[in-house]
Amino acid sequence: MEKLMHRLSQNNIRAFKARDRQEAREIALSLIPPGALVGMGNSLTLRETGIYDSLVTGGYSLINQFETGISPGENLRRRKQGMLADVYFTGANAITMSGELVNIDGKGNRTAAMMFGPDRVVVVAGRNKIVEDVEKAWDRLREYTAPALAKKLGRATPCARSGVCTDCNSPERICRCYTVIRGQMPADRDRITVILVDEDFGI
């Protein structure tokens, strides 16, 4: 983790190390300036670390696209609004030892916000998301992440049944956007902050 934090810094990405979910949550919440508008992408890691619950119940000015009972139209409006948040929280599908953030997405709002839009992006990732390189990241996404997530969401995709990506054309396919963030421009240094947690979280 220390080596990875150094590489992230070289890529103009700020990094913190957290011992456990409690410390990760404390670091994450400390990065929200008073009065900031907060957005978030769908992330099992945010839920498992308790960050999601803290954002919902902590009195923050939160754009909550996951609020129960909202219409699909309101959900989409909030996803778009999240692109203009002061601080945006999300997880990562994989992080390479060279400090690259590798992700898949369905609609693309989460990955788009990571690349451009919100003033600050906070990425929370367990140690299980760390891989050697981009090739290993794609292997992880195809052989584990996408199939496991499709199954968890109850999607009728070939990977949800077989456990292996077949690059399908299913209408319920969840992996439609693929991104690699290799770093940031020097002028954008520390716009993205990564919190590496020394526990396993997410898929």
Residue, then its C-alpha position, 0 to 999 in steps of 0.5 A: m500500500e505504501k508503494l501504491m500511495h507513492r505511485l498515486s502521488q506521482n500521478n497527481i492523485r492524493a492518497f490516504k491509508a486507512r486501517d479499517r472501515q472506521e478510519a476510512r469513514e473518518i477520513a472520508l467525512s473529513l474531506i467534506p468542506p462545510g456547506a459542500l454539495v455532495g454527490m455519490g456513485n453506486s458503490l458497495t464499498l461505500r455501503e460496507t464502510g458505513i460512508y453511505d449511511s453517514l452521508v445520508t444521515g449526517g446532515y450533509s447537502l446530499i444529492n441522493q439518487f438512491e432515495t427510496g420511492i423517487s421516479p426514474g426521471e428524478n433518479l436521472r436528474r439527480r445523477k446529472q446533478g451529481m456531476l456538478a457536486d463539490v465533492y463526489f464519493t465513489g468506489a473503484n473496480a480496480i487500482t493498479m500498482s502503477g496508480e491507475l484507476v480502472n472502472i466499468d460502468g452501466k450508464g457512465n455517470r459514475t465514471a464520467a464524474m470521476m474524470f470531470g465535473p465535481d470539484r473533488v472526487v473521493v475514491v474509497a477502495g479495499r485492498n482487494k481492488i489492488v492489482e498488478d497492472v491494467e491487464k490484470a485489472w481487466d481480468r479481474l473485472r471480466e472474471y469476477t467483478a462484472p459477473a458477481l455484480a450482475k448476479k447480485l443485481g439479479r440481472a439476466t445476463p450470461c455472466a450472472r449464470s456462468g460467472v464469466c464475462t462473454d462480452c454479451n449483447s444482453p439488454e441487461r448488460i451492466c458493463r457498457c463504459y470502460t475507463v482507465i484514469r492514468g493520472q491527472m494534469p498537474a493543474d488538477r493535482d489532488r482533485i482525486t483522492v484515494i482512500l486505501v483501506d487495509e480490509d476487503f470491501g466491495i466486489 
